[in-house]
């Protein structure tokens, strides 16, 4: 069996106060269902944590309307560090997280009315969807993108994670990972220039090439109906600002977008194919890794510019923790989605204000 990518499971974001950040993400992105909350030692990420295990507090939260979740990540053993420079679009790494919405204009109006900082108006680039840019209180940039595929209608203005905008030094080299391994094989737009529609997005005045990618094939696997479709935008600067690595001289887990995570099955085959493509695993938990309320195997690769992509093969996941109901996914057919009622049952642990 070949490997299976079921969709974007979550975007990792490093913050100073995970509980405070989650409250904001619940209100404005609807990620109000906790899959796990855990305080533990991150002992397997030594290549990215200065060679030392680090204590952390993490929350994995989902929006049950559809899309990926957030892994909200906080160091508890050290003060998480901000970038020493002003990050711009085109710097190497995850510049922005994409959030899906059923109606970009309604979401924009709501954000405006509630004091969320919007960096652009609602616009469309090439054949892409209506979208706008916004910023959370911690300086992280989000692109709110109109989408049509939903797991269920909860009358929320947004779903969860829909993708990412990633700065690269060479788009053609980066495609060897994002297209050939991750399956983003459909080019929606490929444009070069200066984009006035970016409004006040940092770096908007630099000439750049922007390539918007989606995947032709439907994703398969247990949670594929919830994760839904997704898109990635690769940005390569063509002058102006000299790009830098967003996490230059910082640790994984410091402030900002720390990784983009995909839910997968058949990790061994994925490991083989990543190595053949020139992207060997840099971290691999090898067996099932216990995350308290959930368990699985995780691994990491780097894109050509060092951006971290995580893979998680979920083995155990809570459905209704209060009743002790957990799913063992190792016994399921890898391509078969879970019954929708089981996925919806996870929403019973929703946190309301």
C-alpha positions in Angstrom: 0.0 0.0 0.0 1.2 3.5 -0.8 1.1 6.2 1.8 -2.1 8.2 2.3 -2.4 11.9 3.1 -5.8 12.6 4.6 -5.4 16.4 4.7 -4.0 19.1 6.9 -4.3 18.0 10.5 -3.1 21.2 12.1 -1.0 24.3 12.0 1.5 24.6 14.8 1.7 28.1 16.4 4.1 29.1 19.1 2.7 31.6 21.7 3.5 33.0 25.1 0.2 32.0 26.7 -1.6 29.0 25.1 -4.8 29.4 27.1 -5.1 33.1 26.1 -4.4 32.4 22.5 -6.8 29.5 22.3 -9.6 31.8 23.7 -8.9 34.2 20.8 -8.8 31.5 18.2 -12.1 30.0 19.5 -13.8 33.4 19.1 -12.5 34.3 15.7 -11.7 31.0 14.0 -14.2 28.6 15.8 -11.5 26.1 16.9 -13.5 25.3 20.0 -13.1 21.5 20.2 -10.0 20.3 22.1 -8.6 17.0 20.9 -5.9 17.1 23.7 -4.4 19.4 26.2 -1.1 18.3 27.6 1.9 19.5 29.6 5.0 17.4 28.9 8.6 17.3 27.8 9.4 17.6 24.1 12.2 15.2 24.0 12.3 14.1 20.4 12.7 17.5 18.7 16.4 17.9 19.7 17.5 19.1 16.3 15.2 22.0 16.6 15.2 22.7 20.3 18.9 23.5 20.8 19.9 19.9 21.5 17.9 19.9 24.8 14.5 18.4 25.7 12.1 21.3 26.5 9.0 21.4 28.7 5.9 22.7 26.9 2.2 23.0 27.1 0.1 22.2 24.0 -3.5 22.3 22.9 -4.8 20.7 19.8 -8.1 22.3 18.9 -10.4 21.8 15.9 -13.3 23.6 14.2 -15.9 20.9 13.6 -17.4 22.9 10.6 -14.4 21.7 8.6 -10.7 22.3 8.0 -7.6 21.5 10.0 -6.9 22.5 13.6 -4.4 24.5 15.6 -1.6 23.0 17.7 -1.2 25.9 20.1 2.3 25.5 21.6 3.8 27.2 24.6 7.2 26.8 26.2 7.0 26.4 30.0 10.7 26.2 30.6 11.9 29.3 28.8 10.6 32.6 27.4 9.6 32.0 23.8 11.5 34.3 21.5 10.1 36.6 18.8 11.9 37.2 15.5 14.7 39.7 15.7 13.6 41.2 12.4 10.3 42.3 10.8 9.0 39.3 8.9 7.9 40.0 5.3 6.0 38.0 2.7 8.6 36.0 0.8 10.9 35.3 3.8 11.6 31.6 4.0 9.1 29.7 6.1 5.4 29.8 6.9 4.4 33.5 6.5 0.6 33.0 6.9 -2.0 30.4 7.8 -5.0 30.1 5.5 -8.4 29.9 7.2 -11.5 28.8 5.2 -14.7 30.7 5.3 -18.1 30.3 3.6 -18.4 34.0 3.0 -15.3 36.2 2.9 -17.2 39.5 2.9 -19.3 38.5 6.0 -16.2 37.4 7.8 -14.4 40.7 6.9 -17.3 42.8 8.1 -17.4 40.8 11.4 -13.7 41.2 12.0 -13.9 44.9 11.2 -16.8 45.4 13.6 -15.0 43.5 16.4 -11.6 45.2 16.1 -9.6 42.5 14.5 -6.8 44.0 12.5 -7.4 43.5 8.7 -4.4 44.0 6.5 -6.3 44.1 3.2 -9.7 44.4 1.7 -11.6 41.5 0.2 -10.1 40.6 -3.2 -9.3 37.9 -5.6 -5.9 37.0 -7.2 -6.0 35.2 -10.6 -8.3 32.2 -10.4 -8.1 32.0 -6.6 -11.0 32.5 -4.3 -12.2 35.7 -2.6 -9.9 36.4 0.4 -8.5 39.0 2.7 -5.7 39.2 5.2 -6.0 39.7 9.0 -3.7 39.6 12.0 -4.1 38.1 15.4 -3.0 40.0 18.6 0.3 38.3 18.5 1.4 39.5 15.1 0.6 36.3 13.1 -0.8 36.8 9.6 -3.9 34.9 8.4 -5.4 34.8 4.9 -9.2 34.2 5.2 -10.2 32.3 2.0 -13.6 31.6 0.7 -14.3 27.8 0.3 -17.2 25.7 -0.7 -16.5 22.3 0.8 -17.7 21.8 4.4 -18.1 18.9 6.8 -21.2 20.4 8.4 -22.9 23.7 8.7 -22.6 25.1 12.3 -23.4 28.6 11.1 -19.9 29.8 11.9 -18.2 32.5 9.9 -15.0 30.4 9.4 -13.8 26.9 9.4 -10.3 25.8 10.4 -6.9 25.7 8.7 -7.2 25.7 4.8 -3.5 25.8 4.0 -0.5 28.1 4.2 1.5 30.8 2.4 5.2 29.7 2.4 8.2 31.7 1.3 10.8 29.8 -0.7 14.0 30.6 -2.5 13.1 28.5 -5.6 9.5 27.5 -6.4 10.6 24.8 -8.9 12.8 23.2 -6.3 10.1 23.4 -3.6 7.5 21.7 -5.9 9.5 18.5 -5.5 8.1 18.3 -2.0 4.8 20.2 -2.1 3.6 18.8 -5.5 5.4 15.5 -5.9 5.2 14.2 -2.3 2.3 16.1 -0.7 0.1 15.9 -3.9 -0.6 19.6 -4.6 -0.5 19.0 -8.3 -3.0 21.6 -9.6 -1.7 25.0 -10.4 -4.6 27.5 -9.9 -2.5 30.6 -10.7 1.1 31.5 -11.4 1.7 35.2 -11.4 4.6 37.6 -11.1 4.7 41.3 -10.2 3.8 43.7 -7.4 0.3 43.1 -6.0 -1.5 46.1 -4.8 -4.3 43.9 -3.5 -2.1 42.8 -0.7 -2.9 46.1 1.1 -0.8 46.5 4.2 0.6 42.9 4.3 4.3 43.2 5.3 6.4 43.0 2.2 3.6 43.8 -0.2 5.7 46.3 -2.3 8.3 43.7 -3.3 8.2 42.1 -6.7 7.4 38.4 -6.4 6.2 35.2 -8.0 3.1 33.7 -6.4 2.0 30.1 -7.3 -1.3 28.9 -5.8 -1.6 25.1 -5.6 -4.5 22.7 -4.9 -4.8 18.9 -5.2 -6.8 17.3 -7.9 -7.6 14.1 -6.1 -9.9 13.9 -3.1 -8.1 13.0 0.1 -8.8 9.7 1.8 -8.6 8.4 5.3 -10.5 8.5 8.7 -10.7 12.2 9.1 -10.6 13.3 5.4 -14.2 14.5 5.4 -13.5 16.9 8.3 -10.1 18.2 7.0 -11.5 18.7 3.5 -9.6 20.2 0.6 -6.8 22.6 1.1 -4.4 24.8 -0.8 -0.8 26.1 -0.6 0.7 29.3 -2.0 4.4 29.4 -2.7 6.0 32.9 -2.8 9.5 33.6 -4.3 10.8 37.2 -4.2 12.1 38.7 -7.4 13.9 41.7 -6.0 13.6 44.3 -3.3 13.8 42.7 0.2 16.6 40.2 0.8 14.7 37.2 2.2 15.7 35.6 5.5 14.6 32.4 7.3 11.7 33.2 9.6 13.2 31.0 12.3 16.8 32.1 11.8 18.6 31.7 15.2 15.4 30.7 17.0 14.0 27.4 18.3 11.0 25.4 17.1 8.3 26.4 19.4 9.3 30.1 19.5 6.7 32.7 18.5 5.0 32.2 15.2 4.0 29.4 12.8 6.3 26.5 13.8 5.1 23.8 11.4 2.4 22.6 9.0 1.1 19.1 9.9 -0.5 16.5 7.6 -2.5 13.5 8.8 -1.1 10.4 7.1 -1.2 6.6 6.9 1.6 4.1 6.1 4.4 6.2 7.5 7.0 3.7 6.5 6.2 4.1 2.8 6.1 7.9 3.2 9.5 7.7 4.8 10.9 5.8 1.8 9.3 8.2 -0.7 10.5 11.3 1.1 14.0 10.0 1.2 13.9 9.2 -2.6 12.6 12.7 -3.3 15.5 14.2 -1.3 13.6 15.0 1.9 14.6 12.5 4.5 12.9 12.4 7.9 14.9 14.6 10.4 12.7 13.5 13.3 10.9 10.2 13.7 9.2 9.0 16.8 9.4 5.5 15.1 6.6 3.9 17.2 3.4 5.1 18.8 4.0 8.3 20.7 1.7 8.9 23.7 0.3 12.4 23.9 -1.9 11.8 26.9 -5.4 11.8 25.4 -4.1 10.8 21.9 -1.4 8.7 20.5 0.4 8.3 17.1 3.6 8.3 15.2 5.0 11.6 14.1 7.9 12.7 11.9 9.3 15.8 10.3 10.9 16.8 7.0 12.4 20.1 5.9 11.6 21.8 2.6 14.6 23.1 0.6 14.7 26.2 2.7 14.3 24.5 6.1 10.5 25.0 6.6 9.2 22.2 8.9 6.5 19.9 7.6 5.1 17.4 10.1 3.4 14.1 9.5 1.2 12.4 12.1 -0.1 8.8 11.8 -2.9 8.9 14.4 -3.3 5.6 16.3 -5.6 6.7 19.1 -7.9 9.7 19.3 -10.6 10.7 21.9 -14.2 10.9 20.8 -16.0 11.5 24.1 -13.3 11.7 26.8 -15.9 11.9 29.7 -17.2 8.5 28.7 -13.8 7.0 28.1 -14.6 6.6 24.3 -11.4 6.5 22.3 -10.9 5.2 18.7 -8.1 2.8 17.8 -7.4 3.7 14.2 -4.7 1.1 13.7 -7.3 -1.5 13.1 -9.3 0.4 10.5 -8.9 0.2 6.7 -6.6 3.2 5.9 -8.6 4.7 3.1 -12.0 4.4 4.8 -13.4 7.6 6.3 -15.0 7.4 9.8 -18.8 7.5 9.9 -19.8 11.1 10.0 -21.7 10.7 13.2 -18.6 9.5 15.0 -16.6 12.6 13.8 -19.5 14.8 14.8 -19.5 13.2 18.3 -16.1 14.8 18.9 -17.9 18.1 18.9 -19.7 17.3 22.2 -16.5 18.3 24.0 -16.9 21.8 22.5 -15.7 24.6 24.8 -18.1 27.6 25.1 -17.4 30.9 26.7 
